[in-house]
Amino acid sequence: MKEIQITLPSDRKTLMDEFIKEFSLIATSYDFGEAFRYELTIDNYQTNMLE
């Protein structure tokens, strides 16, 4: 399994929410006012090798 953390400006939240929904991912999001952080845990088969 892999944990992925993504931090984006607030104006990209809608785009990221659509991406998460499209791929049926489960994410935890944190609101920092001007930015959002998403944390995802995915299985190894869902990505290429990350180093």
VOSE-356838 format. One line per field, with one value per residue: x, y, z of N, C-alpha, C, CB in turn; chain; residue in one letter. Coordinates in steps of 0.001 Angstrom, whole numbers, plus 500000, padded with zeros to 6 digits. Each point is the difference from the previous one (the first is absolute). Last residue first. Glycine has a CB too. Layout:
<recs>
n_u X, ...
n_v Y, ...
n_w Z, ...
ca_u X, ...
ca_v Y, ...
ca_w Z, ...
c_u X, ...
c_v Y, ...
c_w Z, ...
cb_u X, ...
cb_v Y, ...
cb_w Z, ...
mol A, ...
type A, ...
</recs>
This chain:
<recs>
n_u 509118, 494954, 499448, 494398, 495222, 496971, 502908, 501602, 495116, 500419, 499015, 499810, 500049, 499023, 500900, 497715, 502186, 497092, 497271, 500308, 495935, 502205, 496993, 501151, 498071, 498342, 499684, 496502, 501677, 495836, 499758, 504894, 499429, 495852, 502493, 503904, 496787, 497618, 504470, 502681, 498394, 502025, 504860, 501321, 503254, 499135, 502521, 499185, 501532, 500031, 499405
n_v 505658, 498499, 496211, 501828, 498687, 496044, 496197, 502371, 503128, 505489, 502606, 505476, 504242, 504621, 504791, 504482, 505143, 503593, 496870, 494972, 496468, 494889, 496055, 494789, 497448, 495375, 500507, 498814, 503686, 502906, 500936, 500837, 502254, 502118, 500869, 501283, 502731, 501417, 500642, 502410, 503886, 498182, 497306, 494455, 497105, 494674, 496422, 494823, 495956, 495243, 494900
n_w 493416, 499111, 495993, 498658, 503528, 500411, 500716, 504123, 501613, 502353, 504333, 498558, 503088, 497157, 502584, 497509, 501082, 501770, 503601, 499831, 500244, 499347, 497529, 500557, 495109, 498674, 494249, 496870, 497086, 500049, 504850, 499901, 495580, 501660, 504216, 497218, 497261, 504103, 502258, 496845, 502493, 504184, 497739, 502157, 502759, 499210, 503006, 498330, 503183, 496788, 502021
ca_u 501250, 500411, 500961, 501293, 500971, 499318, 499623, 501146, 500692, 499621, 500723, 499408, 500813, 499331, 500870, 499406, 500446, 500410, 499615, 500928, 499839, 500227, 500413, 499741, 501000, 499590, 501028, 499495, 500806, 500115, 498735, 499860, 500986, 499497, 498849, 500526, 500643, 498936, 499311, 500081, 499241, 498548, 499301, 499593, 499601, 499922, 499516, 500281, 499279, 500704, 499159
ca_v 499947, 501327, 499994, 499503, 500966, 501166, 499759, 500015, 498722, 499194, 498742, 498803, 498828, 498712, 498832, 498753, 498738, 500246, 501345, 500954, 501365, 500990, 501341, 500900, 500985, 500507, 500033, 499315, 498795, 499263, 499311, 498976, 498962, 499255, 499222, 498840, 499118, 499358, 498994, 498704, 500080, 499828, 501239, 500831, 501320, 501009, 501277, 501155, 501186, 501275, 501181
ca_w 500759, 500467, 501090, 499576, 499465, 499461, 498609, 499089, 499857, 498848, 500104, 499418, 500323, 499867, 499940, 500469, 499403, 498619, 499567, 500603, 499492, 501046, 499588, 501120, 500412, 501303, 501038, 501205, 500185, 498738, 499758, 501045, 499716, 498849, 500472, 500717, 499035, 499223, 500810, 499325, 498756, 500195, 500340, 498874, 500488, 498947, 500525, 499151, 500470, 499946, 500000
c_u 500333, 501286, 500413, 500931, 501171, 500957, 499352, 499595, 501102, 500812, 499502, 500876, 499239, 500990, 499122, 501050, 499233, 500445, 500335, 499688, 500934, 499947, 500080, 500482, 499516, 501112, 499396, 501063, 499634, 500734, 500086, 498729, 499860, 500933, 499406, 498866, 500511, 500582, 498939, 499249, 500048, 499205, 498500, 499409, 499754, 499526, 500090, 499399, 500451, 499116, 500883
c_v 501337, 499850, 501440, 500047, 499271, 501043, 501226, 499847, 500106, 498712, 499121, 498799, 498778, 498908, 498762, 498908, 498832, 498728, 500221, 501432, 500931, 501383, 500926, 501370, 500757, 500916, 500526, 499874, 499227, 498669, 499119, 499187, 498834, 498841, 499160, 499122, 498724, 499006, 499249, 498895, 498708, 500015, 499756, 501314, 500888, 501299, 501029, 501229, 501165, 501090, 501239
c_w 500576, 500805, 500342, 501204, 499392, 499401, 499347, 498533, 498959, 499976, 498861, 500315, 499513, 500356, 499946, 499914, 500612, 499285, 498542, 499566, 500760, 499371, 501211, 499564, 501229, 500490, 501299, 501090, 501269, 500169, 498755, 499783, 500991, 499642, 498867, 500523, 500671, 499002, 499204, 500735, 499188, 498702, 500057, 500490, 498787, 500629, 498881, 500661, 499147, 500586, 500000
cb_u 500806, 497590, 500826, 499638, 499317, 498217, 499699, 501370, 497913, 499386, 500290, 498942, 501071, 498447, 501853, 497685, 502290, 500672, 500352, 501753, 497590, 501416, 498943, 500233, 500789, 498604, 501808, 498422, 501830, 499986, 498773, 501256, 501568, 498898, 499517, 502033, 500641, 498576, 500423, 502193, 500470, 500271, 501824, 499579, 501338, 499520, 500735, 500032, 499805, 501292, 498162
cb_v 498182, 500826, 497708, 500781, 501693, 499593, 497591, 499050, 498783, 502077, 500189, 501359, 501130, 500889, 501186, 500716, 500975, 502286, 500835, 498211, 499546, 498380, 499647, 498150, 500226, 497916, 500352, 498738, 501143, 502183, 501896, 501461, 501754, 502093, 501774, 501328, 502004, 502050, 501406, 500704, 502431, 501069, 501353, 497943, 499735, 498253, 499428, 498575, 499113, 499257, 498762
cb_w 498559, 500055, 499284, 497599, 501705, 501681, 500575, 501841, 500659, 498717, 502550, 498158, 502033, 498206, 501275, 499259, 499586, 500685, 502312, 500063, 499370, 501351, 497740, 501768, 497622, 500534, 498263, 498544, 498769, 498798, 501097, 501620, 499067, 499152, 501719, 500636, 498635, 500261, 502008, 499103, 499975, 502204, 498923, 498631, 502164, 498214, 502378, 497895, 502382, 497963, 501215
mol A, A, A, A, A, A, A, A, A, A, A, A, A, A, A, A, A, A, A, A, A, A, A, A, A, A, A, A, A, A, A, A, A, A, A, A, A, A, A, A, A, A, A, A, A, A, A, A, A, A, A
type E, L, M, N, T, Q, Y, N, D, I, T, L, E, Y, R, F, A, E, G, F, D, Y, S, T, A, I, L, S, F, E, K, I, F, E, D, M, L, T, K, R, D, S, P, L, T, I, Q, I, E, K, M
</recs>
